[in-house]
């Protein structure tokens, strides 16, 4: 019984850690979404520019003139990078969610075993 309690405690701690990892990944995804939106807006601004109009880039407290082709290339590169990071983060979130579900199932099994009178932990089977 004490062994089952210790295992339950351990699983609960792992579950909490996974939830924290999930929250960090979701926060990361939200930041990437904001960056993607910002860069998409810049891309739309580039489309509205007429030939010969100037583009300036803020570097510290100074505005520097920038070549339009270079600026568009930089923004397109950022969008590509952000998209790859977004996909990687989505995969990470799905992986963590799967791990959380497995831990949840293990916790439920042990709790059911304890409630059933201290049966052998991990031997309880759930009926679907």
MMTF fields as JSON, N, C-alpha, C and O atoms, coordinates in Angstrom:
{
  "mmtfVersion": "1.0.0",
  "mmtfProducer": "UNKNOWN",
  "numBonds": 511,
  "numAtoms": 512,
  "numGroups": 128,
  "numChains": 1,
  "numModels": 1,
  "chainsPerModel": [1],
  "groupsPerChain": [128],
  "chainIdList": ["A"],
  "bondAtomList": [4, 2, 8, 6, 12, 10, 16, 14, 20, 18, 24, 22, 28, 26, 32, 30, 36, 34, 40, 38, 44, 42, 48, 46, 52, 50, 56, 54, 60, 58, 64, 62, 68, 66, 72, 70, 76, 74, 80, 78, 84, 82, 88, 86, 92, 90, 96, 94, 100, 98, 104, 102, 108, 106, 112, 110, 116, 114, 120, 118, 124, 122, 128, 126, 132, 130, 136, 134, 140, 138, 144, 142, 148, 146, 152, 150, 156, 154, 160, 158, 164, 162, 168, 166, 172, 170, 176, 174, 180, 178, 184, 182, 188, 186, 192, 190, 196, 194, 200, 198, 204, 202, 208, 206, 212, 210, 216, 214, 220, 218, 224, 222, 228, 226, 232, 230, 236, 234, 240, 238, 244, 242, 248, 246, 252, 250, 256, 254, 260, 258, 264, 262, 268, 266, 272, 270, 276, 274, 280, 278, 284, 282, 288, 286, 292, 290, 296, 294, 300, 298, 304, 302, 308, 306, 312, 310, 316, 314, 320, 318, 324, 322, 328, 326, 332, 330, 336, 334, 340, 338, 344, 342, 348, 346, 352, 350, 356, 354, 360, 358, 364, 362, 368, 366, 372, 370, 376, 374, 380, 378, 384, 382, 388, 386, 392, 390, 396, 394, 400, 398, 404, 402, 408, 406, 412, 410, 416, 414, 420, 418, 424, 422, 428, 426, 432, 430, 436, 434, 440, 438, 444, 442, 448, 446, 452, 450, 456, 454, 460, 458, 464, 462, 468, 466, 472, 470, 476, 474, 480, 478, 484, 482, 488, 486, 492, 490, 496, 494, 500, 498, 504, 502, 508, 506],
  "bondOrderList": [1, 1, 1, 1, 1, 1, 1, 1, 1, 1, 1, 1, 1, 1, 1, 1, 1, 1, 1, 1, 1, 1, 1, 1, 1, 1, 1, 1, 1, 1, 1, 1, 1, 1, 1, 1, 1, 1, 1, 1, 1, 1, 1, 1, 1, 1, 1, 1, 1, 1, 1, 1, 1, 1, 1, 1, 1, 1, 1, 1, 1, 1, 1, 1, 1, 1, 1, 1, 1, 1, 1, 1, 1, 1, 1, 1, 1, 1, 1, 1, 1, 1, 1, 1, 1, 1, 1, 1, 1, 1, 1, 1, 1, 1, 1, 1, 1, 1, 1, 1, 1, 1, 1, 1, 1, 1, 1, 1, 1, 1, 1, 1, 1, 1, 1, 1, 1, 1, 1, 1, 1, 1, 1, 1, 1, 1, 1],
  "groupList": [{"groupName": "UNK", "atomNameList": ["N", "CA", "C", "O"], "elementList": ["N", "C", "C", "O"], "formalChargeList": [0, 0, 0, 0], "bondAtomList": [1, 0, 2, 1, 3, 2], "bondOrderList": [1, 1, 2], "singleLetterCode": "X", "chemCompType": "L-PEPTIDE LINKING"}],
  "groupTypeList": [0, 0, 0, 0, 0, 0, 0, 0, 0, 0, 0, 0, 0, 0, 0, 0, 0, 0, 0, 0, 0, 0, 0, 0, 0, 0, 0, 0, 0, 0, 0, 0, 0, 0, 0, 0, 0, 0, 0, 0, 0, 0, 0, 0, 0, 0, 0, 0, 0, 0, 0, 0, 0, 0, 0, 0, 0, 0, 0, 0, 0, 0, 0, 0, 0, 0, 0, 0, 0, 0, 0, 0, 0, 0, 0, 0, 0, 0, 0, 0, 0, 0, 0, 0, 0, 0, 0, 0, 0, 0, 0, 0, 0, 0, 0, 0, 0, 0, 0, 0, 0, 0, 0, 0, 0, 0, 0, 0, 0, 0, 0, 0, 0, 0, 0, 0, 0, 0, 0, 0, 0, 0, 0, 0, 0, 0, 0, 0],
  "groupIdList": [1, 2, 3, 4, 5, 6, 7, 8, 9, 10, 11, 12, 13, 14, 15, 16, 17, 18, 19, 20, 21, 22, 23, 24, 25, 26, 27, 28, 29, 30, 31, 32, 33, 34, 35, 36, 37, 38, 39, 40, 41, 42, 43, 44, 45, 46, 47, 48, 49, 50, 51, 52, 53, 54, 55, 56, 57, 58, 59, 60, 61, 62, 63, 64, 65, 66, 67, 68, 69, 70, 71, 72, 73, 74, 75, 76, 77, 78, 79, 80, 81, 82, 83, 84, 85, 86, 87, 88, 89, 90, 91, 92, 93, 94, 95, 96, 97, 98, 99, 100, 101, 102, 103, 104, 105, 106, 107, 108, 109, 110, 111, 112, 113, 114, 115, 116, 117, 118, 119, 120, 121, 122, 123, 124, 125, 126, 127, 128],
  "secStructList": [7, 2, 2, 2, 2, 2, 2, 2, 2, 2, 2, 2, 2, 2, 2, 2, 2, 2, 2, 2, 2, 2, 2, 2, 2, 2, 2, 2, 2, 2, 2, 2, 2, 2, 2, 2, 2, 2, 2, 2, 2, 2, 2, 2, 2, 2, 2, 2, 7, 7, 6, 6, 7, 7, 3, 3, 3, 3, 3, 6, 6, 3, 3, 3, 3, 3, 7, 2, 2, 2, 2, 2, 2, 2, 2, 2, 2, 2, 2, 2, 2, 2, 2, 2, 2, 2, 2, 2, 2, 2, 2, 2, 2, 2, 2, 2, 2, 2, 2, 2, 2, 2, 2, 2, 2, 2, 2, 2, 2, 2, 2, 2, 2, 2, 2, 6, 6, 1, 7, 7, 6, 6, 7, 7, 7, 7, 7, 7],
  "xCoordList": [0.833, 0.0, 0.869, 0.612, 1.908, 2.812, 3.548, 3.851, 3.829, 4.496, 3.607, 4.087, 2.33, 1.375, 1.245, 1.149, 1.241, 1.158, 2.389, 2.281, 3.558, 4.794, 4.776, 5.19, 4.305, 4.208, 3.216, 3.455, 2.114, 1.109, 1.694, 1.465, 2.441, 3.088, 4.064, 4.094, 4.844, 5.817, 5.119, 5.539, 4.071, 3.319, 2.673, 2.619, 2.188, 1.574, 2.598, 2.296, 3.816, 4.878, 5.253, 5.466, 5.332, 5.638, 4.519, 4.784, 3.287, 2.127, 2.186, 1.941, 2.509, 2.618, 3.742, 3.589, 4.865, 5.989, 5.592, 5.931, 4.879, 4.418, 3.449, 3.485, 2.589, 1.663, 2.432, 2.055, 3.506, 4.329, 5.025, 5.108, 5.525, 6.153, 5.14, 5.457, 3.921, 2.866, 2.571, 2.428, 2.481, 2.199, 3.317, 3.047, 4.566, 5.705, 5.636, 5.904, 5.279, 5.173, 4.025, 4.156, 2.912, 1.773, 2.153, 1.802, 2.868, 3.334, 4.246, 4.146, 5.123, 6.041, 5.26, 5.579, 4.238, 3.413, 2.705, 2.603, 2.22, 1.542, 2.499, 2.119, 3.741, 4.734, 5.034, 5.17, 5.134, 5.392, 4.227, 4.441, 3.006, 1.834, 1.872, 1.568, 2.248, 2.334, 3.429, 3.232, 4.572, 5.66, 5.254, 5.579, 4.55, 4.099, 3.136, 3.234, 2.216, 1.248, 1.963, 1.641, 2.919, 3.669, 4.427, 4.394, 5.096, 5.855, 4.948, 5.304, 3.783, 2.812, 2.314, 2.131, 2.096, 1.681, 2.761, 2.455, 4.012, 5.121, 5.145, 5.359, 4.928, 4.904, 3.792, 3.991, 2.635, 1.526, 1.888, 1.522, 2.601, 3.049, 3.996, 3.933, 4.863, 5.784, 5.01, 5.404, 3.921, 3.113, 2.487, 2.252, 2.217, 1.598, 2.607, 2.228, 3.88, 4.905, 4.979, 4.818, 5.221, 5.441, 6.938, 7.744, 7.299, 8.717, 9.386, 8.86, 10.54, 11.312, 11.046, 11.771, 10.039, 9.79, 10.836, 11.339, 11.151, 12.206, 11.674, 10.536, 12.547, 12.264, 13.337, 14.525, 12.897, 13.836, 13.716, 12.636, 14.856, 14.916, 15.398, 16.38, 14.702, 15.08, 16.181, 15.984, 17.35, 18.488, 18.877, 19.503, 18.489, 18.718, 17.881, 16.687, 18.491, 17.748, 17.801, 17.347, 18.352, 18.588, 17.751, 17.591, 17.214, 16.541, 17.547, 18.099, 17.783, 18.711, 17.937, 16.992, 18.345, 17.71, 18.095, 19.243, 17.118, 17.366, 16.848, 15.822, 17.562, 17.165, 15.878, 15.736, 14.94, 13.652, 13.799, 13.139, 14.651, 14.843, 15.412, 14.984, 16.372, 16.979, 15.949, 15.894, 15.136, 14.108, 13.081, 12.709, 12.622, 11.642, 12.24, 11.571, 13.488, 14.169, 14.276, 14.069, 14.598, 14.715, 13.375, 13.314, 12.312, 10.978, 10.527, 9.962, 10.773, 10.398, 11.179, 10.631, 12.448, 13.26, 12.735, 12.681, 12.346, 11.779, 10.491, 10.279, 9.63, 8.359, 8.592, 7.888, 9.57, 9.893, 10.385, 9.964, 11.28, 11.798, 10.676, 10.598, 9.821, 8.713, 7.775, 7.307, 7.505, 6.621, 7.216, 6.506, 8.517, 9.172, 9.141, 8.87, 9.417, 9.383, 7.967, 7.779, 6.98, 5.583, 5.223, 4.603, 5.624, 5.346, 6.044, 5.462, 7.302, 8.052, 7.372, 7.279, 6.9, 6.228, 4.898, 4.538, 4.179, 2.922, 3.175, 2.437, 4.232, 4.584, 4.937, 4.552, 5.67, 6.063, 4.822, 4.732, 3.876, 2.636, 1.865, 1.392, 1.74, 1.021, 1.704, 1.037, 3.036, 3.802, 3.571, 3.352, 3.621, 3.417, 1.989, 1.773, 1.02, -0.369, -0.551, -1.283, 0.123, 0.057, 0.654, 0.092, 1.788, 2.435, 1.539, 1.444, 0.879, -0.03, -1.175, -1.544, -1.729, -2.836, -2.388, -3.126, -1.187, -0.676, -0.479, -0.843, 0.097, 0.305, -1.04, -1.202, -1.995, -3.328, -3.928, -4.523, -3.764, -4.261, -3.585, -4.243, -2.265, -1.535, -2.012, -2.196, -2.211, -2.675, -4.053, -4.307, -4.933, -6.293, -6.238, -6.974, -5.369, -5.243, -4.799, -5.363, -3.791, -3.282, -4.34, -4.525, -5.031, -6.085, -7.19, -7.708, -7.549, -8.587, -8.122, -8.908, -6.841, -6.29, -6.303, -6.605, -5.979, -5.991, -7.414, -7.646, -8.352, -9.737, -10.359, -11.285, -9.841, -10.379, -9.854, -10.127, -9.125, -8.651, -7.183, -6.734, -6.442, -4.998, -4.59, -3.607, -5.331, -4.934, -3.586, -3.067, -3.036, -1.706, -1.758, -2.528, -0.944, -0.963, -0.479, 0.435, -1.12, -0.741, -1.41, -1.306, -2.087, -2.741, -4.205, -4.883, -4.712, -6.107, -6.282, -5.536, -7.258, -7.482, -8.778, -9.801, -8.702, -9.895, -10.682, -10.099, -11.983, -12.851, -13.277, -13.718, -13.149, -13.492, -14.913, -15.382],
  "yCoordList": [-1.197, 0.0, 1.249, 2.195, 1.246, 2.397, 2.536, 3.643, 1.398, 1.418, 2.087, 2.871, 1.779, 2.378, 3.876, 4.662, 4.269, 5.698, 6.444, 7.546, 5.823, 6.451, 6.571, 7.593, 5.548, 5.575, 6.646, 7.357, 6.752, 7.771, 9.171, 10.045, 9.373, 10.666, 10.992, 12.113, 10.006, 10.179, 10.53, 11.447, 9.808, 10.083, 11.463, 12.151, 11.862, 13.189, 14.293, 15.299, 14.089, 15.073, 15.13, 16.21, 13.971, 13.919, 14.594, 15.307, 14.365, 14.959, 16.489, 17.193, 16.983, 18.432, 19.015, 20.082, 18.305, 18.764, 18.822, 19.777, 17.807, 17.79, 18.942, 19.537, 19.251, 20.373, 21.69, 22.559, 21.836, 23.042, 23.128, 24.204, 21.99, 21.957, 22.334, 23.066, 21.824, 22.135, 23.628, 24.233, 24.222, 25.651, 26.468, 27.454, 26.058, 26.759, 26.652, 27.626, 25.478, 25.282, 26.102, 26.662, 26.178, 26.979, 28.463, 29.188, 28.913, 30.301, 30.589, 31.641, 29.656, 29.798, 29.892, 30.709, 29.051, 29.077, 30.422, 30.953, 30.969, 32.266, 33.375, 34.257, 33.329, 34.324, 34.2, 35.2, 32.962, 32.743, 33.244, 33.811, 33.035, 33.539, 35.055, 35.615, 35.722, 37.186, 37.651, 38.611, 36.981, 37.343, 37.118, 37.925, 36.03, 35.742, 36.825, 37.293, 37.216, 38.252, 39.574, 40.261, 39.919, 41.166, 41.154, 42.134, 40.063, 39.975, 39.905, 40.416, 39.282, 39.255, 40.672, 41.046, 41.455, 42.849, 43.657, 44.487, 43.414, 44.104, 43.711, 44.557, 42.437, 41.954, 42.657, 43.033, 42.826, 43.531, 44.984, 45.537, 45.598, 46.984, 47.072, 48.028, 46.085, 46.067, 46.018, 46.655, 45.271, 45.145, 46.478, 46.734, 47.324, 48.623, 49.686, 50.741, 49.395, 50.382, 50.575, 49.632, 51.801, 52.103, 52.04, 52.196, 51.81, 51.759, 53.067, 54.152, 52.942, 54.133, 54.669, 55.552, 54.172, 54.627, 54.035, 52.933, 54.783, 54.38, 53.487, 53.614, 52.582, 51.713, 52.006, 52.083, 52.168, 52.434, 51.333, 50.808, 51.011, 49.98, 50.642, 51.384, 50.37, 50.923, 50.069, 48.887, 50.687, 50.015, 50.85, 51.902, 50.353, 51.168, 52.432, 52.357, 53.597, 54.853, 55.481, 56.609, 54.754, 55.326, 54.62, 53.4, 55.396, 54.828, 54.771, 55.796, 53.571, 53.392, 53.047, 52.258, 53.644, 53.338, 51.918, 51.508, 51.165, 49.775, 49.524, 50.071, 48.701, 48.315, 47.494, 46.637, 47.749, 47.068, 45.56, 44.783, 45.144, 43.702, 43.032, 41.942, 43.689, 43.146, 43.052, 42.055, 44.093, 44.112, 43.009, 42.309, 42.849, 41.805, 40.416, 39.517, 40.257, 38.975, 38.644, 37.501, 39.646, 39.442, 39.026, 38.089, 39.709, 39.401, 38.014, 37.254, 37.681, 36.354, 35.258, 34.2, 35.515, 34.556, 34.368, 33.251, 35.482, 35.398, 34.593, 33.753, 34.849, 34.118, 32.619, 31.795, 32.275, 30.859, 30.219, 29.12, 30.921, 30.424, 30.275, 29.267, 31.277, 31.257, 30.086, 29.414, 29.844, 28.731, 27.388, 26.523, 27.22, 25.967, 25.808, 24.72, 26.888, 26.846, 26.567, 25.835, 27.155, 26.947, 25.464, 24.876, 24.867, 23.441, 22.575, 21.621, 22.917, 22.162, 22.271, 21.289, 23.469, 23.693, 22.939, 22.39, 22.914, 22.156, 20.668, 20.017, 20.141, 18.732, 18.49, 17.477, 19.428, 19.318, 19.327, 18.539, 20.208, 20.295, 18.978, 18.459, 18.442, 17.173, 16.038, 15.202, 16.006, 14.981, 15.085, 14.078, 16.297, 16.505, 16.127, 15.525, 16.485, 16.13, 14.612, 14.097, 13.9, 12.434, 11.889, 10.986, 12.441, 11.995, 12.282, 11.468, 13.448, 13.8, 12.797, 12.363, 12.435, 11.47, 10.116, 9.462, 9.699, 8.418, 8.474, 7.537, 9.57, 9.719, 9.737, 9.139, 10.429, 10.502, 9.101, 8.758, 8.296, 6.917, 6.095, 5.326, 6.257, 5.524, 5.951, 5.112, 7.246, 7.762, 7.189, 6.771, 7.171, 6.654, 5.167, 4.707, 4.424, 2.983, 2.763, 1.929, 3.511, 3.336, 3.755, 3.089, 4.858, 5.299, 4.26, 3.987, 3.682, 2.643, 1.435, 0.825, 1.092, -0.026, 0.239, -0.652, 1.457, 1.826, 1.831, 1.399, 2.31, 2.371, 0.981, 0.745, 0.071, -1.289, -2.096, -3.293, -1.488, -2.195, -2.551, -3.508, -1.771, -1.993, -3.147, -3.828, -3.384, -4.427, -4.088, -2.991, -4.986, -4.78, -3.606, -3.636, -2.557, -1.397, -1.768, -2.573, -1.155, -1.403, -2.64, -2.874, -3.429, -4.651, -4.413, -5.299, -3.228, -2.925, -2.583, -1.765, -3.198, -2.902, -2.12, -2.433, -1.104, -0.277, -0.888, -1.32, -0.925, -1.439, -0.28, 0.753, -0.445, 0.628, 0.496, 1.312],
  "zCoordList": [0.0, 0.0, 0.0, -0.745, 0.848, 0.893, -0.43, -0.875, -1.051, -2.349, -3.395, -4.214, -3.366, -4.297, -4.043, -4.986, -2.777, -2.427, -2.953, -3.492, -2.786, -3.255, -4.778, -5.325, -5.453, -6.925, -7.372, -8.348, -6.657, -6.968, -6.81, -7.646, -5.745, -5.498, -6.638, -7.147, -7.019, -8.096, -9.411, -10.118, -9.73, -10.957, -10.929, -11.949, -9.769, -9.639, -9.897, -10.54, -9.387, -9.617, -11.099, -11.649, -11.736, -13.169, -13.973, -14.941, -13.565, -14.234, -14.134, -15.113, -12.957, -12.745, -13.61, -14.205, -13.67, -14.494, -15.967, -16.665, -16.439, -17.826, -18.109, -19.186, -17.144, -17.318, -17.442, -18.228, -16.67, -16.75, -18.107, -18.7, -18.594, -19.918, -20.997, -21.935, -20.85, -21.815, -21.819, -22.882, -20.64, -20.546, -21.205, -21.892, -20.995, -21.605, -23.132, -23.837, -23.637, -25.086, -25.666, -26.754, -24.959, -25.421, -25.432, -26.363, -24.403, -24.367, -25.558, -26.189, -25.852, -26.981, -28.289, -29.153, -28.43, -29.64, -29.787, -30.893, -28.686, -28.741, -29.178, -29.948, -28.689, -29.103, -30.589, -31.293, -31.054, -32.474, -33.334, -34.406, -32.863, -33.594, -33.701, -34.754, -32.607, -32.605, -33.566, -34.31, -33.554, -34.464, -35.914, -36.785, -36.173, -37.531, -38.011, -39.145, -37.151, -37.51, -37.8, -38.769, -36.966, -37.145, -38.476, -39.22, -38.769, -40.02, -41.24, -42.302, -41.103, -42.196, -42.482, -43.64, -41.427, -41.621, -42.337, -43.193, -41.987, -42.663, -44.132, -45.001, -44.411, -45.793, -46.59, -47.745, -45.965, -46.623, -46.891, -47.928, -45.963, -46.155, -47.355, -48.129, -47.508, -48.644, -49.963, -50.94, -49.99, -51.212, -51.598, -52.779, -50.616, -50.882, -51.326, -51.834, -51.13, -51.491, -53.003, -53.779, -53.391, -54.805, -55.061, -54.144, -56.317, -56.668, -56.292, -56.541, -55.697, -55.348, -53.958, -53.499, -53.277, -51.908, -50.98, -51.203, -49.943, -49.02, -47.905, -47.453, -47.485, -46.336, -45.301, -45.615, -44.069, -42.979, -41.931, -41.661, -41.361, -40.333, -39.051, -39.056, -37.958, -36.664, -36.058, -35.775, -35.862, -35.248, -34.042, -34.169, -32.855, -31.649, -31.76, -32.048, -31.534, -31.63, -33.031, -33.22, -34.009, -35.339, -36.391, -36.352, -37.338, -38.497, -39.636, -40.035, -40.161, -41.264, -42.524, -42.49, -43.636, -44.912, -45.305, -45.139, -45.831, -46.192, -47.597, -48.002, -48.327, -49.672, -49.605, -48.733, -50.519, -50.482, -50.673, -49.982, -51.594, -51.834, -50.58, -50.2, -49.95, -48.733, -47.609, -46.889, -47.464, -46.415, -46.636, -45.694, -47.877, -48.186, -47.957, -47.447, -48.335, -48.136, -46.649, -46.241, -45.851, -44.404, -43.809, -43.013, -44.186, -43.652, -44.11, -43.323, -45.375, -45.877, -45.147, -44.838, -44.878, -44.123, -42.715, -42.2, -42.094, -40.738, -40.735, -39.86, -41.717, -41.788, -41.981, -41.396, -42.794, -43.007, -41.705, -41.345, -41.008, -39.738, -38.708, -38.005, -38.627, -37.665, -37.965, -37.046, -39.238, -39.61, -39.185, -38.672, -39.399, -38.99, -37.473, -36.965, -36.753, -35.29, -34.781, -33.809, -35.448, -35.071, -35.217, -34.331, -36.355, -36.583, -35.535, -35.02, -35.222, -34.215, -32.85, -32.113, -32.525, -31.247, -31.191, -30.15, -32.291, -32.35, -32.098, -31.359, -32.727, -32.51, -31.043, -30.458, -30.464, -29.06, -28.161, -27.219, -28.447, -27.658, -27.755, -26.744, -28.962, -29.133, -28.384, -27.775, -28.426, -27.715, -26.202, -25.53, -25.684, -24.241, -23.84, -22.789, -24.684, -24.379, -24.327, -23.482, -25.242, -25.21, -23.914, -23.293, -23.516, -22.271, -21.072, -20.153, -21.081, -19.981, -19.894, -18.803, -21.035, -21.031, -20.49, -19.753, -20.852, -20.346, -18.837, -18.127, -18.347, -16.89, -16.174, -15.11, -16.772, -16.168, -16.044, -15.022, -17.099, -17.073, -15.986, -15.286, -15.843, -14.805, -13.418, -12.537, -13.227, -11.93, -11.605, -10.475, -12.592, -12.381, -12.022, -11.149, -12.694, -12.398, -10.956, -10.248, -10.525, -9.157, -8.139, -7.121, -8.416, -7.497, -7.408, -6.325, -8.547, -8.546, -7.741, -7.016, -7.87, -7.114, -5.624, -4.829, -5.247, -3.828, -3.276, -2.147, -4.059, -3.598, -3.519, -2.743, -4.33, -4.34, -3.18, -3.09, -2.311, -1.112, -1.172, -0.541, -1.937, -1.954, -2.823, -2.531, -3.896, -4.836, -5.442, -5.233, -6.164, -6.763, -7.726, -8.686, -7.488, -8.363, -9.765, -9.943, -10.736, -12.1, -12.688, -13.892, -11.877, -12.359, -12.644, -13.164, -12.312, -12.545, -14.011, -14.549, -14.666, -16.061, -16.221, -15.612, -17.051, -17.283, -18.435, -19.43, -18.303, -19.361, -20.23, -19.725, -21.538, -22.476, -22.939, -23.734]
}
